[in-house]
Amino acid sequence: TIQLMLQPQPATASSWALGHEIYLDTASTTIVGHGGGAFPRTGASFRVNTSTGNAIAIMMTGGTEMIDPYMNAWIYW
């Protein structure tokens, strides 16, 4: 079931699974997650590396523009 949830869905340019955005999908690594929040006041976001089980979740005030640099650093680190 989890594998089915993480498969790219048609008509999404392989960028969305079932409810999760696909941020990185290579032969050995898939990172999925979702950003959310009550814009513009707060931001929340999470990412999960499905290969290793490592994850990050951040909640902060100020909107997602403050969260994105941290999330990108985690993904590409």
N, CA, C and O atoms as CSV, one atom per row, in Angstrom:
chain,resi,resn,atom,element,x,y,z
A,1,THR,N,N,0.823,-1.189,0.000
A,1,THR,CA,C,0.000,0.000,0.000
A,1,THR,C,C,0.866,1.250,0.000
A,1,THR,O,O,0.585,2.204,-0.726
A,2,ILE,N,N,1.905,1.248,0.803
A,2,ILE,CA,C,2.767,2.432,0.855
A,2,ILE,C,C,3.443,2.654,-0.492
A,2,ILE,O,O,3.535,3.793,-0.950
A,3,GLN,N,N,3.917,1.594,-1.133
A,3,GLN,CA,C,4.544,1.741,-2.444
A,3,GLN,C,C,3.568,2.333,-3.458
A,3,GLN,O,O,3.953,3.170,-4.275
A,4,LEU,N,N,2.315,1.906,-3.408
A,4,LEU,CA,C,1.305,2.464,-4.307
A,4,LEU,C,C,1.063,3.941,-4.023
A,4,LEU,O,O,0.862,4.730,-4.946
A,5,MET,N,N,1.081,4.316,-2.738
A,5,MET,CA,C,0.866,5.717,-2.366
A,5,MET,C,C,1.975,6.624,-2.878
A,5,MET,O,O,1.749,7.813,-3.103
A,6,LEU,N,N,3.186,6.069,-3.066
A,6,LEU,CA,C,4.340,6.880,-3.438
A,6,LEU,C,C,4.613,6.903,-4.933
A,6,LEU,O,O,5.532,7.594,-5.372
A,7,GLN,N,N,3.843,6.169,-5.726
A,7,GLN,CA,C,4.055,6.162,-7.171
A,7,GLN,C,C,3.565,7.463,-7.798
A,7,GLN,O,O,2.503,7.970,-7.437
A,8,PRO,N,N,4.343,8.003,-8.738
A,8,PRO,CA,C,3.896,9.209,-9.443
A,8,PRO,C,C,2.557,8.961,-10.132
A,8,PRO,O,O,2.322,7.888,-10.689
A,9,GLN,N,N,1.702,9.948,-10.088
A,9,GLN,CA,C,0.370,9.821,-10.659
A,9,GLN,C,C,0.309,10.429,-12.057
A,9,GLN,O,O,1.031,11.380,-12.356
A,10,PRO,N,N,-0.550,9.882,-12.908
A,10,PRO,CA,C,-0.686,10.406,-14.269
A,10,PRO,C,C,-1.086,11.887,-14.263
A,10,PRO,O,O,-1.753,12.358,-13.342
A,11,ALA,N,N,-0.679,12.587,-15.278
A,11,ALA,CA,C,-1.020,14.004,-15.495
A,11,ALA,C,C,-0.445,14.925,-14.421
A,11,ALA,O,O,-0.956,16.027,-14.217
A,12,THR,N,N,0.624,14.484,-13.724
A,12,THR,CA,C,1.269,15.346,-12.734
A,12,THR,C,C,2.725,15.608,-13.076
A,12,THR,O,O,3.459,16.171,-12.264
A,13,ALA,N,N,3.154,15.205,-14.271
A,13,ALA,CA,C,4.559,15.332,-14.679
A,13,ALA,C,C,5.474,14.618,-13.676
A,13,ALA,O,O,6.611,15.034,-13.455
A,14,SER,N,N,4.969,13.550,-13.081
A,14,SER,CA,C,5.702,12.736,-12.093
A,14,SER,C,C,6.116,13.527,-10.858
A,14,SER,O,O,7.084,13.166,-10.189
A,15,SER,N,N,5.396,14.598,-10.550
A,15,SER,CA,C,5.763,15.407,-9.384
A,15,SER,C,C,4.834,15.201,-8.191
A,15,SER,O,O,5.088,15.748,-7.118
A,16,TRP,N,N,3.758,14.419,-8.357
A,16,TRP,CA,C,2.840,14.169,-7.245
A,16,TRP,C,C,2.528,12.690,-7.140
A,16,TRP,O,O,2.321,12.005,-8.141
A,17,ALA,N,N,2.498,12.214,-5.905
A,17,ALA,CA,C,2.006,10.877,-5.602
A,17,ALA,C,C,0.598,11.070,-5.033
A,17,ALA,O,O,-0.015,12.113,-5.260
A,18,LEU,N,N,0.085,10.096,-4.309
A,18,LEU,CA,C,-1.261,10.228,-3.736
A,18,LEU,C,C,-1.207,11.072,-2.464
A,18,LEU,O,O,-1.055,10.544,-1.363
A,19,GLY,N,N,-1.333,12.394,-2.632
A,19,GLY,CA,C,-1.353,13.314,-1.504
A,19,GLY,C,C,0.002,13.859,-1.097
A,19,GLY,O,O,0.087,14.717,-0.217
A,20,HIS,N,N,1.063,13.373,-1.725
A,20,HIS,CA,C,2.410,13.827,-1.381
A,20,HIS,C,C,3.113,14.312,-2.637
A,20,HIS,O,O,2.960,13.747,-3.720
A,21,GLU,N,N,3.878,15.364,-2.464
A,21,GLU,CA,C,4.675,15.848,-3.587
A,21,GLU,C,C,5.980,15.058,-3.643
A,21,GLU,O,O,6.552,14.717,-2.607
A,22,ILE,N,N,6.442,14.772,-4.850
A,22,ILE,CA,C,7.704,14.061,-5.024
A,22,ILE,C,C,8.771,15.107,-5.298
A,22,ILE,O,O,8.740,15.785,-6.325
A,23,TYR,N,N,9.715,15.234,-4.373
A,23,TYR,CA,C,10.752,16.250,-4.500
A,23,TYR,C,C,12.000,15.727,-5.181
A,23,TYR,O,O,12.684,16.480,-5.874
A,24,LEU,N,N,12.313,14.449,-5.001
A,24,LEU,CA,C,13.495,13.858,-5.609
A,24,LEU,C,C,13.189,12.399,-5.848
A,24,LEU,O,O,12.785,11.684,-4.932
A,25,ASP,N,N,13.380,11.957,-7.072
A,25,ASP,CA,C,13.093,10.564,-7.416
A,25,ASP,C,C,14.200,10.073,-8.333
A,25,ASP,O,O,14.225,10.394,-9.521
A,26,THR,N,N,15.116,9.290,-7.771
A,26,THR,CA,C,16.199,8.710,-8.551
A,26,THR,C,C,16.084,7.202,-8.469
A,26,THR,O,O,15.135,6.683,-7.880
A,27,ALA,N,N,17.024,6.501,-9.042
A,27,ALA,CA,C,16.983,5.039,-9.019
A,27,ALA,C,C,17.066,4.492,-7.596
A,27,ALA,O,O,16.537,3.417,-7.315
A,28,SER,N,N,17.728,5.228,-6.694
A,28,SER,CA,C,17.914,4.702,-5.347
A,28,SER,C,C,17.253,5.518,-4.246
A,28,SER,O,O,17.202,5.068,-3.101
A,29,THR,N,N,16.748,6.699,-4.559
A,29,THR,CA,C,16.204,7.572,-3.524
A,29,THR,C,C,14.911,8.232,-3.990
A,29,THR,O,O,14.820,8.750,-5.103
A,30,THR,N,N,13.922,8.200,-3.112
A,30,THR,CA,C,12.701,8.956,-3.340
A,30,THR,C,C,12.445,9.793,-2.103
A,30,THR,O,O,12.381,9.263,-0.994
A,31,ILE,N,N,12.298,11.097,-2.285
A,31,ILE,CA,C,11.970,11.991,-1.177
A,31,ILE,C,C,10.595,12.578,-1.467
A,31,ILE,O,O,10.370,13.202,-2.504
A,32,VAL,N,N,9.694,12.364,-0.534
A,32,VAL,CA,C,8.334,12.872,-0.675
A,32,VAL,C,C,8.022,13.767,0.511
A,32,VAL,O,O,8.739,13.746,1.512
A,33,GLY,N,N,6.972,14.541,0.408
A,33,GLY,CA,C,6.570,15.403,1.509
A,33,GLY,C,C,5.440,16.304,1.088
A,33,GLY,O,O,4.769,16.085,0.080
A,34,HIS,N,N,5.255,17.320,1.893
A,34,HIS,CA,C,4.193,18.268,1.601
A,34,HIS,C,C,4.457,19.534,2.391
A,34,HIS,O,O,4.933,19.484,3.526
A,35,GLY,N,N,4.148,20.653,1.792
A,35,GLY,CA,C,4.215,21.922,2.489
A,35,GLY,C,C,2.803,22.367,2.806
A,35,GLY,O,O,1.884,22.118,2.026
A,36,GLY,N,N,2.628,23.001,3.902
A,36,GLY,CA,C,1.292,23.453,4.255
A,36,GLY,C,C,1.377,24.583,5.255
A,36,GLY,O,O,2.473,24.997,5.631
A,37,GLY,N,N,0.261,25.077,5.682
A,37,GLY,CA,C,0.254,26.149,6.658
A,37,GLY,C,C,-0.890,27.095,6.403
A,37,GLY,O,O,-1.630,26.954,5.429
A,38,ALA,N,N,-1.026,28.040,7.267
A,38,ALA,CA,C,-2.052,29.064,7.140
A,38,ALA,C,C,-1.366,30.324,6.622
A,38,ALA,O,O,-0.986,31.203,7.395
A,39,PHE,N,N,-1.216,30.396,5.315
A,39,PHE,CA,C,-0.491,31.499,4.714
A,39,PHE,C,C,-1.205,32.818,4.958
A,39,PHE,O,O,-2.435,32.807,5.011
A,40,PRO,N,N,-0.544,33.935,5.109
A,40,PRO,CA,C,0.909,34.071,5.112
A,40,PRO,C,C,1.512,34.014,6.504
A,40,PRO,O,O,2.718,34.208,6.656
A,41,ARG,N,N,0.718,33.756,7.506
A,41,ARG,CA,C,1.200,33.846,8.888
A,41,ARG,C,C,2.135,32.708,9.310
A,41,ARG,O,O,3.164,32.963,9.936
A,42,THR,N,N,1.802,31.483,8.983
A,42,THR,CA,C,2.606,30.359,9.448
A,42,THR,C,C,2.963,29.449,8.293
A,42,THR,O,O,2.323,29.479,7.241
A,43,GLY,N,N,3.973,28.651,8.492
A,43,GLY,CA,C,4.371,27.690,7.485
A,43,GLY,C,C,4.702,26.371,8.158
A,43,GLY,O,O,5.170,26.336,9.296
A,44,ALA,N,N,4.454,25.300,7.445
A,44,ALA,CA,C,4.796,23.968,7.927
A,44,ALA,C,C,5.160,23.124,6.723
A,44,ALA,O,O,4.580,23.277,5.648
A,45,SER,N,N,6.114,22.240,6.905
A,45,SER,CA,C,6.533,21.417,5.798
A,45,SER,C,C,7.217,20.173,6.331
A,45,SER,O,O,7.818,20.198,7.406
A,46,PHE,N,N,7.125,19.069,5.570
A,46,PHE,CA,C,7.868,17.875,5.952
A,46,PHE,C,C,8.388,17.181,4.702
A,46,PHE,O,O,7.822,17.306,3.616
A,47,ARG,N,N,9.478,16.447,4.884
A,47,ARG,CA,C,10.062,15.630,3.827
A,47,ARG,C,C,10.474,14.300,4.444
A,47,ARG,O,O,10.915,14.242,5.592
A,48,VAL,N,N,10.321,13.220,3.655
A,48,VAL,CA,C,10.703,11.881,4.098
A,48,VAL,C,C,11.530,11.233,2.994
A,48,VAL,O,O,11.126,11.205,1.832
A,49,ASN,N,N,12.691,10.715,3.379
A,49,ASN,CA,C,13.497,9.921,2.461
A,49,ASN,C,C,13.011,8.491,2.603
A,49,ASN,O,O,13.273,7.849,3.621
A,50,THR,N,N,12.313,7.983,1.608
A,50,THR,CA,C,11.699,6.656,1.726
A,50,THR,C,C,12.727,5.535,1.696
A,50,THR,O,O,12.424,4.417,2.112
A,51,SER,N,N,13.931,5.808,1.216
A,51,SER,CA,C,14.976,4.782,1.181
A,51,SER,C,C,15.610,4.558,2.542
A,51,SER,O,O,15.934,3.426,2.899
A,52,THR,N,N,15.790,5.635,3.309
A,52,THR,CA,C,16.487,5.534,4.589
A,52,THR,C,C,15.562,5.673,5.795
A,52,THR,O,O,15.912,5.257,6.900
A,53,GLY,N,N,14.389,6.255,5.585
A,53,GLY,CA,C,13.491,6.518,6.704
A,53,GLY,C,C,13.783,7.827,7.410
A,53,GLY,O,O,13.074,8.187,8.349
A,54,ASN,N,N,14.825,8.559,6.977
A,54,ASN,CA,C,15.126,9.855,7.571
A,54,ASN,C,C,14.054,10.861,7.169
A,54,ASN,O,O,13.485,10.779,6.080
A,55,ALA,N,N,13.790,11.805,8.058
A,55,ALA,CA,C,12.750,12.784,7.787
A,55,ALA,C,C,13.069,14.098,8.482
A,55,ALA,O,O,13.882,14.164,9.404
A,56,ILE,N,N,12.401,15.139,8.007
A,56,ILE,CA,C,12.503,16.458,8.634
A,56,ILE,C,C,11.120,17.094,8.606
A,56,ILE,O,O,10.388,16.968,7.625
A,57,ALA,N,N,10.774,17.769,9.676
A,57,ALA,CA,C,9.523,18.524,9.742
A,57,ALA,C,C,9.831,19.864,10.385
A,57,ALA,O,O,10.519,19.924,11.403
A,58,ILE,N,N,9.329,20.929,9.802
A,58,ILE,CA,C,9.558,22.281,10.315
A,58,ILE,C,C,8.235,23.026,10.352
A,58,ILE,O,O,7.449,22.982,9.406
A,59,MET,N,N,8.010,23.706,11.457
A,59,MET,CA,C,6.876,24.627,11.588
A,59,MET,C,C,7.431,25.952,12.083
A,59,MET,O,O,8.198,25.975,13.046
A,60,MET,N,N,7.060,27.058,11.443
A,60,MET,CA,C,7.514,28.361,11.910
A,60,MET,C,C,6.575,29.446,11.416
A,60,MET,O,O,5.824,29.250,10.461
A,61,THR,N,N,6.626,30.561,12.060
A,61,THR,CA,C,5.859,31.700,11.588
A,61,THR,C,C,6.624,32.383,10.482
A,61,THR,O,O,7.849,32.281,10.416
A,62,GLY,N,N,5.925,33.072,9.621
A,62,GLY,CA,C,6.561,33.818,8.561
A,62,GLY,C,C,6.328,33.257,7.175
A,62,GLY,O,O,6.765,33.856,6.192
A,63,GLY,N,N,5.653,32.129,7.069
A,63,GLY,CA,C,5.355,31.569,5.753
A,63,GLY,C,C,6.414,30.622,5.250
A,63,GLY,O,O,7.485,30.491,5.844
A,64,THR,N,N,6.107,29.957,4.143
A,64,THR,CA,C,7.000,28.922,3.628
A,64,THR,C,C,8.288,29.464,3.030
A,64,THR,O,O,9.270,28.728,2.935
A,65,GLU,N,N,8.316,30.724,2.626
A,65,GLU,CA,C,9.557,31.239,2.047
A,65,GLU,C,C,10.712,31.179,3.038
A,65,GLU,O,O,11.873,31.184,2.629
A,66,MET,N,N,10.417,31.121,4.327
A,66,MET,CA,C,11.454,30.980,5.336
A,66,MET,C,C,11.831,29.511,5.548
A,66,MET,O,O,12.942,29.222,5.992
A,67,ILE,N,N,10.938,28.597,5.242
A,67,ILE,CA,C,11.179,27.169,5.451
A,67,ILE,C,C,11.926,26.553,4.271
A,67,ILE,O,O,12.802,25.711,4.466
A,68,ASP,N,N,11.590,26.961,3.059
A,68,ASP,CA,C,12.124,26.320,1.858
A,68,ASP,C,C,13.643,26.195,1.816
A,68,ASP,O,O,14.129,25.132,1.430
A,69,PRO,N,N,14.427,27.211,2.189
A,69,PRO,CA,C,15.892,27.035,2.141
A,69,PRO,C,C,16.374,25.903,3.047
A,69,PRO,O,O,17.313,25.190,2.693
A,70,TYR,N,N,15.753,25.730,4.198
A,70,TYR,CA,C,16.141,24.647,5.101
A,70,TYR,C,C,15.758,23.291,4.525
A,70,TYR,O,O,16.526,22.333,4.610
A,71,MET,N,N,14.570,23.214,3.941
A,71,MET,CA,C,14.126,21.964,3.339
A,71,MET,C,C,15.017,21.578,2.167
A,71,MET,O,O,15.391,20.413,2.032
A,72,ASN,N,N,15.359,22.541,1.322
A,72,ASN,CA,C,16.222,22.247,0.183
A,72,ASN,C,C,17.610,21.820,0.634
A,72,ASN,O,O,18.209,20.921,0.044
A,73,ALA,N,N,18.121,22.460,1.677
A,73,ALA,CA,C,19.431,22.053,2.203
A,73,ALA,C,C,19.390,20.612,2.689
A,73,ALA,O,O,20.340,19.860,2.472
A,74,TRP,N,N,18.315,20.222,3.335
A,74,TRP,CA,C,18.191,18.838,3.825
A,74,TRP,C,C,18.102,17.852,2.657
A,74,TRP,O,O,18.748,16.805,2.681
A,75,ILE,N,N,17.311,18.179,1.644
A,75,ILE,CA,C,17.153,17.278,0.503
A,75,ILE,C,C,18.473,17.045,-0.214
A,75,ILE,O,O,18.806,15.907,-0.541
A,76,TYR,N,N,19.219,18.098,-0.459
A,76,TYR,CA,C,20.413,17.995,-1.309
A,76,TYR,C,C,21.714,17.848,-0.535
A,76,TYR,O,O,22.788,17.840,-1.136
A,77,TRP,N,N,21.637,17.734,0.778
A,77,TRP,CA,C,22.824,17.601,1.606
A,77,TRP,C,C,23.448,16.258,1.445
A,77,TRP,O,O,24.466,15.971,2.074
